[in-house]
Amino acid sequence: MKKSVVAIIFGIVIVFLDSTFAQTPVLQNPIDYKVMQLLGVDDYKINQKFIQRLFSNQGYFLDDKGQPDLYKISKTLKQNGLLKLTFKQPMELEIAFVVHDNPQAFVSALYDVLDAMGYYYFLVKQSLLDEKQFKFVLSMNTEYAIDPMLLQERLRGYGYIVQSIERTNLSQWNYDVALSSFKYPKATLLELNKQHHKASLKGEYWYSIESGKQLDVKSSNNITWYPKIVFYDRELNVLEIVGSQKLMRTIKKEIPKNTRFVKITDTYLPITIKNGLDVVLQ
């Protein structure tokens, strides 16, 4: 009797496994696997023959380390109409990012990137930091999933490389991101002893510096304002914050050691200085 029960259970397990493997495409190489992660199993199966033709030149889709080049893969899928990003109606889009270096800088870069892509309103659904990684989950109501090709392009501008992209379903995406060398493209490089004029409708000014001991800042058109200057290191950690409670037209400030980036704004109303600042690095 016991042997019969065992045999039945074993048979059920075999049937279940056969059914599971039958639903999963047989993947020939790591590029196929990355394509399936981007498209999902169902879309991959429907378009498998077309996909195999598109990616027949395997070497083209490998990076200089011999790993699948996600940017080339996602670009090819998009150009051939395989990368579906449109919802039938507005719905919740959830995107999870796992980053292994410098979470503070990544969050700042990601907010800039999403803003540039037209995603202004989102919620932080989860934020977990441990010794190995930082997981950051965003949620937004939208009609479109974020374009993975464009997102990779934008993040590269900040020195981040997307190592893995997995689509759980059309409204749930997972990104694994690594830092190569942090950059901050919105920060203007200041040259020694040269006056730099810049205007910003937001009244927020970012600069990068490679040398120098002092910043001389004055408002354009002689407008009075409440200066606020934040000094950051190369990983966007705050070194010092200088805030004035007095109205001023000019301010001079010594630069803390290890400063790489500087943000200048108004303490209370940034648009006060939207017409511009004149900055000299000495």
Disulfide bonds with the S-S distance in Angstrom:
none
